[in-house]
Amino acid sequence: MPNLKPFRDYDEHDVINLFTLKDQSDVNKGTFVKLTSGQGWVSTDEPFGDTQSAVGSLNYVGRAVSNRYIVQAGLDIAGSGDAPIGMTLYDMKETDENGEKLVFNPRKAAEMQTAISGQAVPVATRGVFLYSGATLAADTNVAADAGNVLKAADSGEITTSSADNFTKKVGVCLGAKDSANFVLIRIDCDPTQ
């Protein structure tokens, strides 16, 4: 699973806060995402609802049915052939470490830097990050060393592999992988490349 350390250097102008991860409830920060096929973001979308299509049945808590403000435009986790628009800066979770629902404790969700389903998740399109991902060096012939090109891999992760199915460039390694499997990376997601 991908993960980010607090060491980061990015501009808030390179962060998109208009989309939510569709049909996801447990995603780590550092996951590369793509636009959901369809209409994307539309200014006339309703900002609230009990709509099943927006966040599944997560608006239904216990016996009460309540509307909550949600983001209609969605993202999906990027795969190896996809062109990611960026990388999530927050985790996406429904419960805290004690199993308590974060929807009832928004202050704790903010402290944990966690987005709840239906909420906008911040997505960085470029910057420098201390990143860890299981498939970072999927190809044993290409290690995560300074200057190696990073490409989109399966499950929202990145790879240094030169295999044919990894075609979408997302950045470059700025150093070698350390003993904890973290590497300093620079991302610049351009979905048109």
Buried (B, 14 or more C-beta within 10 A) or exposed (E): EBBBBEEEEBEEEBBBEBBBBBBBBEBBBBBBBBBBEEEEEEEEEEEEBBBEEBBBEBBEEEEEEEEBEBBBBBBBBBBBEBBBBBBBBBBBBBBBEEEEBBBEBEEBBEEBEBBBBBBBBBBBBBBBBBBBBBBBBBEEEBBBEEEBBBBBBBBBBBBBBEBEEBEBBBBBBBBEBEEEBBBBBBBBBEBEE
